[in-house]
Amino acid sequence: MRRLRKAMKRQHAREPRNRPLLDELRGRLSSLAQEEAFGHNLFARYRLRDSIFRQLRSEMRDPASQGNADGYFVTICDRRTTSDFDGPIDFREIRKIYHGHLLNMNFIGMIEPALYVSCQKVFGVDRRLHYHLHAIVWNCTDRLIQDRCANINDELLPMVSYTETANWKPISPGTLRTVIEYIGKLPAEQTQIWKRPSERLKQQSRQINGINSVRVLREMANFKLDDLLLSGRRGLDIARRALRDVRED
């Protein structure tokens, strides 16, 4: 996969003279996407995001939709949904937790691991993963999504006391593709967490380094995109179609 992508990058600057070769390379990557729709497959993620964008853009043109015309970007996290690298993890339970908090809403999103590093004094291990949900919710009012997130904040415990377990914001016009790309990306940050003298936890994020990036990719290879993608109501059909598009030519 890596060699193919490098070859595509080299050929990109030479278009259209080498268009047939570039198309051949894209075709080979497409075949790999069909066979390996796993969480670490960058090309499969690209196809998934593209399909979701095309479908959501059409969905949100419905004049009967309520609330913000471009939907809402929602993030939910729960202190319980953490695991060690290569440790046991009940991913069905993680999906159940996050799906339950968006019950009866139109949504589609991805479960993503946040990487915590240098956390020996907090978790007893050097590195830990915290699975959380980024999602797009649509066809609801500002009041409904605000109340839903307020209830989540009352029920769930955050990783750090001064943060929220759920937050939301309206998606600005023209930024839907950017939001979907963010939701479908691989983790790009690592977060250090430590205890203050007051015993309260403090965290700070920075760009993920090469070694930890490889670690996260290896972890993502354990999951298919079917596991990471979460949806509800009208988002169910969008998710099914997007997963089909990943595997089809």
ROTI-763282 format. One record per residue (C-alpha): residue in one letter; x, y, z. Coordinates in nm, 4 decimals. Layout:
<recs>
[rec 'A' [X Y Z]]
...
</recs>
This chain:
<recs>
[rec 'M' [0.0000 0.0000 0.0000]]
[rec 'R' [0.2749 0.2481 0.0922]]
[rec 'R' [0.4694 0.1856 -0.2288]]
[rec 'L' [0.1534 0.2291 -0.4350]]
[rec 'R' [0.0734 0.5626 -0.2728]]
[rec 'K' [0.4258 0.6900 -0.3318]]
[rec 'A' [0.4004 0.5889 -0.6940]]
[rec 'M' [0.0690 0.7728 -0.7232]]
[rec 'K' [0.2229 1.0861 -0.5729]]
[rec 'R' [0.5130 1.0765 -0.8181]]
[rec 'Q' [0.2775 1.0318 -1.1101]]
[rec 'H' [0.0320 1.2989 -1.0014]]
[rec 'A' [0.2614 1.5825 -1.1113]]
[rec 'R' [0.2970 1.4273 -1.4575]]
[rec 'E' [-0.0709 1.4183 -1.5522]]
[rec 'P' [-0.2194 1.3957 -1.8098]]
[rec 'R' [0.0785 1.2358 -1.9892]]
[rec 'N' [0.0786 0.9354 -1.7545]]
[rec 'R' [-0.2966 0.9218 -1.6920]]
[rec 'P' [-0.3273 0.5493 -1.7880]]
[rec 'L' [-0.0640 0.4509 -1.5313]]
[rec 'L' [-0.2279 0.6645 -1.2631]]
[rec 'D' [-0.5654 0.5040 -1.3347]]
[rec 'E' [-0.4050 0.1616 -1.3058]]
[rec 'L' [-0.2561 0.2488 -0.9665]]
[rec 'R' [-0.5924 0.3802 -0.8463]]
[rec 'G' [-0.7534 0.0584 -0.9611]]
[rec 'R' [-0.5066 -0.1500 -0.7629]]
[rec 'L' [-0.5690 0.0607 -0.4528]]
[rec 'S' [-0.9428 0.0203 -0.5104]]
[rec 'S' [-0.9009 -0.3581 -0.5073]]
[rec 'L' [-0.7125 -0.3376 -0.1785]]
[rec 'A' [-0.9921 -0.1230 -0.0340]]
[rec 'Q' [-1.2454 -0.3902 -0.1239]]
[rec 'E' [-1.0425 -0.6663 0.0393]]
[rec 'E' [-0.9231 -0.4725 0.3428]]
[rec 'A' [-1.1917 -0.2345 0.4684]]
[rec 'F' [-1.0123 -0.2118 0.8022]]
[rec 'G' [-0.9666 0.0921 1.0231]]
[rec 'H' [-0.6036 0.1488 0.9198]]
[rec 'N' [-0.6793 0.1475 0.5439]]
[rec 'L' [-0.6453 0.5122 0.4378]]
[rec 'F' [-0.7876 0.4593 0.0900]]
[rec 'A' [-1.0930 0.2769 0.2271]]
[rec 'R' [-1.1483 0.5664 0.4668]]
[rec 'Y' [-1.1274 0.8104 0.1757]]
[rec 'R' [-1.3956 0.6221 -0.0176]]
[rec 'L' [-1.6135 0.6001 0.2930]]
[rec 'R' [-1.5934 0.9755 0.3581]]
[rec 'D' [-1.6651 1.0575 -0.0048]]
[rec 'S' [-1.9771 0.8395 -0.0101]]
[rec 'I' [-2.1075 0.9830 0.3172]]
[rec 'F' [-2.0573 1.3380 0.1894]]
[rec 'R' [-2.2444 1.2760 -0.1355]]
[rec 'Q' [-2.5354 1.1144 0.0453]]
[rec 'L' [-2.5587 1.3681 0.3280]]
[rec 'R' [-2.5413 1.6628 0.0905]]
[rec 'S' [-2.8466 1.5232 -0.0882]]
[rec 'E' [-3.0212 1.4362 0.2393]]
[rec 'M' [-2.9823 1.7846 0.3824]]
[rec 'R' [-3.1400 1.9493 0.0798]]
[rec 'D' [-3.4769 1.8211 0.2037]]
[rec 'P' [-3.6847 2.1379 0.2602]]
[rec 'A' [-3.8783 1.9617 0.5377]]
[rec 'S' [-3.5658 1.9300 0.7571]]
[rec 'Q' [-3.5713 2.1014 1.0951]]
[rec 'G' [-3.3019 2.3056 1.2656]]
[rec 'N' [-2.9689 2.4009 1.1121]]
[rec 'A' [-2.9743 2.3206 0.7397]]
[rec 'D' [-2.6228 2.1744 0.7502]]
[rec 'G' [-2.6707 1.9662 1.0645]]
[rec 'Y' [-2.4729 1.9598 1.3887]]
[rec 'F' [-2.1277 1.8319 1.4792]]
[rec 'V' [-2.1423 1.6327 1.8038]]
[rec 'T' [-1.8658 1.4763 2.0147]]
[rec 'I' [-1.9361 1.2311 2.2974]]
[rec 'C' [-1.6835 1.0654 2.5300]]
[rec 'D' [-1.7136 0.8369 2.8305]]
[rec 'R' [-1.4425 0.7528 3.0815]]
[rec 'R' [-1.5452 0.3849 3.0697]]
[rec 'T' [-1.4552 0.3434 2.7020]]
[rec 'T' [-1.0786 0.3147 2.7506]]
[rec 'S' [-0.8417 0.0243 2.6929]]
[rec 'D' [-0.4737 -0.0655 2.6970]]
[rec 'F' [-0.2842 -0.1432 2.3787]]
[rec 'D' [-0.3376 -0.5088 2.2867]]
[rec 'G' [-0.5636 -0.5422 2.5901]]
[rec 'P' [-0.9139 -0.6934 2.5983]]
[rec 'I' [-1.1849 -0.4628 2.4694]]
[rec 'D' [-1.5602 -0.5108 2.4381]]
[rec 'F' [-1.6251 -0.3002 2.1285]]
[rec 'R' [-1.9903 -0.4010 2.1174]]
[rec 'E' [-2.0347 -0.2400 2.4583]]
[rec 'I' [-1.8615 0.0784 2.3395]]
[rec 'R' [-2.0953 0.0954 2.0396]]
[rec 'K' [-2.3937 0.0330 2.2652]]
[rec 'I' [-2.2969 0.3154 2.5008]]
[rec 'Y' [-2.2588 0.5777 2.2306]]
[rec 'H' [-2.5535 0.4648 2.0223]]
[rec 'G' [-2.7780 0.4783 2.3263]]
[rec 'H' [-2.7087 0.8462 2.3821]]
[rec 'L' [-2.8172 0.9396 2.0280]]
[rec 'L' [-3.1192 0.7112 2.0264]]
[rec 'N' [-3.4077 0.8220 1.7987]]
[rec 'M' [-3.1910 1.0799 1.6224]]
[rec 'N' [-3.0696 1.0964 1.2617]]
[rec 'F' [-2.6933 1.0645 1.2869]]
[rec 'I' [-2.3818 0.9116 1.1374]]
[rec 'G' [-2.0336 0.9139 1.2876]]
[rec 'M' [-1.7126 0.7291 1.3662]]
[rec 'I' [-1.5707 0.5908 1.6873]]
[rec 'E' [-1.2086 0.7055 1.7163]]
[rec 'P' [-0.9339 0.6308 1.9713]]
[rec 'A' [-0.7640 0.9211 2.1469]]
[rec 'L' [-0.4076 0.8259 2.2422]]
[rec 'Y' [-0.2957 0.9099 2.5966]]
[rec 'V' [0.0805 0.9008 2.6599]]
[rec 'S' [0.3102 0.9414 2.9628]]
[rec 'C' [0.0175 0.8431 3.1837]]
[rec 'Q' [0.1876 0.5921 3.4145]]
[rec 'K' [0.0935 0.7872 3.7283]]
[rec 'V' [-0.2700 0.8174 3.6201]]
[rec 'F' [-0.3531 0.4844 3.4546]]
[rec 'G' [-0.0608 0.2661 3.5640]]
[rec 'V' [0.0506 0.2177 3.2022]]
[rec 'D' [0.2613 0.4310 2.9651]]
[rec 'R' [-0.0048 0.4559 2.6938]]
[rec 'R' [-0.3796 0.4157 2.6800]]
[rec 'L' [-0.6578 0.4512 2.4256]]
[rec 'H' [-0.9834 0.6340 2.4865]]
[rec 'Y' [-1.2567 0.5576 2.2341]]
[rec 'H' [-1.4975 0.8450 2.1682]]
[rec 'L' [-1.7558 0.9381 1.9061]]
[rec 'H' [-1.7614 1.2182 1.6490]]
[rec 'A' [-2.0942 1.2384 1.4666]]
[rec 'I' [-2.3160 1.4501 1.2453]]
[rec 'V' [-2.6752 1.4894 1.3628]]
[rec 'W' [-2.9420 1.6434 1.1411]]
[rec 'N' [-3.3109 1.7189 1.1108]]
[rec 'C' [-3.3515 1.8309 1.4713]]
[rec 'T' [-3.3789 2.1659 1.6475]]
[rec 'D' [-3.1079 2.3524 1.8369]]
[rec 'R' [-3.3057 2.3013 2.1574]]
[rec 'L' [-3.3296 1.9253 2.1098]]
[rec 'I' [-2.9568 1.8729 2.0502]]
[rec 'Q' [-2.8724 2.1122 2.3350]]
[rec 'D' [-3.0954 1.9248 2.5796]]
[rec 'R' [-2.9626 1.5870 2.4637]]
[rec 'C' [-2.6001 1.6928 2.5204]]
[rec 'A' [-2.6892 1.8430 2.8591]]
[rec 'N' [-2.8386 1.5080 2.9652]]
[rec 'I' [-2.5255 1.3260 2.8470]]
[rec 'N' [-2.3059 1.5631 3.0493]]
[rec 'D' [-2.5166 1.4844 3.3566]]
[rec 'E' [-2.4908 1.1073 3.3063]]
[rec 'L' [-2.1351 1.0380 3.1866]]
[rec 'L' [-1.7978 1.1000 3.3496]]
[rec 'P' [-1.5257 1.2737 3.1455]]
[rec 'M' [-1.1593 1.1755 3.1371]]
[rec 'V' [-1.0702 1.5093 3.2995]]
[rec 'S' [-1.3073 1.6844 3.5395]]
[rec 'Y' [-1.3042 2.0257 3.3704]]
[rec 'T' [-1.4042 1.8879 3.0283]]
[rec 'E' [-1.7492 1.7964 2.8983]]
[rec 'T' [-1.8584 1.4489 2.7932]]
[rec 'A' [-2.0751 1.5897 2.5130]]
[rec 'N' [-2.0576 1.9062 2.3085]]
[rec 'W' [-2.2204 2.0261 1.9890]]
[rec 'K' [-2.2113 2.3092 1.7388]]
[rec 'P' [-2.3990 2.3891 1.4174]]
[rec 'I' [-2.2110 2.3007 1.0996]]
[rec 'S' [-2.1377 2.6174 0.9022]]
[rec 'P' [-2.2567 2.6385 0.5413]]
[rec 'G' [-2.0027 2.4999 0.2962]]
[rec 'T' [-1.8031 2.3067 0.5582]]
[rec 'L' [-1.9846 1.9711 0.5545]]
[rec 'R' [-1.7057 1.7945 0.3615]]
[rec 'T' [-1.4433 1.9311 0.6041]]
[rec 'V' [-1.6413 1.8028 0.9015]]
[rec 'I' [-1.6798 1.4570 0.7432]]
[rec 'E' [-1.3067 1.4457 0.6676]]
[rec 'Y' [-1.2356 1.5261 1.0329]]
[rec 'I' [-1.4747 1.2580 1.1537]]
[rec 'G' [-1.3254 0.9938 0.9231]]
[rec 'K' [-0.9580 1.0705 0.9796]]
[rec 'L' [-0.7072 0.8596 1.1657]]
[rec 'P' [-0.5937 1.0018 1.5036]]
[rec 'A' [-0.3522 1.2901 1.4450]]
[rec 'E' [-0.2772 1.3862 1.8063]]
[rec 'Q' [-0.1425 1.2362 2.1246]]
[rec 'T' [-0.2438 1.3634 2.4679]]
[rec 'Q' [-0.0345 1.3746 2.7815]]
[rec 'I' [-0.2245 1.3507 3.1086]]
[rec 'W' [-0.0893 1.4094 3.4573]]
[rec 'K' [-0.1927 1.4941 3.8135]]
[rec 'R' [-0.1567 1.8395 3.9614]]
[rec 'P' [-0.0508 1.8845 4.3257]]
[rec 'S' [-0.4209 1.9325 4.3966]]
[rec 'E' [-0.4771 1.5763 4.2585]]
[rec 'R' [-0.6862 1.7170 3.9725]]
[rec 'L' [-0.6002 1.5856 3.6286]]
[rec 'K' [-0.4557 1.8041 3.3547]]
[rec 'Q' [-0.4138 1.7156 2.9870]]
[rec 'Q' [-0.2396 1.8662 2.6866]]
[rec 'S' [-0.2433 1.7522 2.3228]]
[rec 'R' [0.0153 1.7789 2.0469]]
[rec 'Q' [0.0776 1.6245 1.7060]]
[rec 'I' [0.1258 1.2492 1.7190]]
[rec 'N' [0.4839 1.1287 1.6644]]
[rec 'G' [0.5884 0.8612 1.4162]]
[rec 'I' [0.6222 0.5734 1.6638]]
[rec 'N' [0.2843 0.6349 1.8242]]
[rec 'S' [0.1262 0.6796 1.4830]]
[rec 'V' [0.2404 0.3278 1.3939]]
[rec 'R' [0.1041 0.1978 1.7232]]
[rec 'V' [-0.2378 0.3485 1.6537]]
[rec 'L' [-0.2390 0.2139 1.2968]]
[rec 'R' [-0.1644 -0.1333 1.4313]]
[rec 'E' [-0.4527 -0.0999 1.6755]]
[rec 'M' [-0.6894 0.0179 1.4009]]
[rec 'A' [-0.5985 -0.2908 1.1963]]
[rec 'N' [-0.7999 -0.4902 1.4526]]
[rec 'F' [-1.1265 -0.3253 1.3474]]
[rec 'K' [-1.3214 -0.3027 1.0260]]
[rec 'L' [-1.4851 0.0218 0.9231]]
[rec 'D' [-1.8139 -0.1565 0.9927]]
[rec 'D' [-1.7124 -0.1634 1.3614]]
[rec 'L' [-1.6096 0.2019 1.3774]]
[rec 'L' [-1.9017 0.3491 1.1818]]
[rec 'L' [-2.2061 0.4265 1.3969]]
[rec 'S' [-2.5427 0.5509 1.2749]]
[rec 'G' [-2.9078 0.5880 1.3626]]
[rec 'R' [-3.2454 0.6275 1.1883]]
[rec 'R' [-3.1918 0.7801 0.8420]]
[rec 'G' [-2.8189 0.7495 0.8947]]
[rec 'L' [-2.8475 0.3697 0.8839]]
[rec 'D' [-2.9111 0.3624 0.5095]]
[rec 'I' [-2.6304 0.6119 0.4489]]
[rec 'A' [-2.3884 0.3934 0.6452]]
[rec 'R' [-2.4898 0.0760 0.4606]]
[rec 'R' [-2.4484 0.2441 0.1222]]
[rec 'A' [-2.1139 0.3961 0.2198]]
[rec 'L' [-1.9766 0.0591 0.3304]]
[rec 'R' [-2.0941 -0.0940 0.0016]]
[rec 'D' [-1.9237 0.1860 -0.1911]]
[rec 'V' [-1.5963 0.1109 -0.0122]]
[rec 'R' [-1.6024 -0.2455 -0.1386]]
[rec 'E' [-1.7349 -0.1846 -0.4887]]
[rec 'D' [-1.5431 -0.0799 -0.8013]]
</recs>
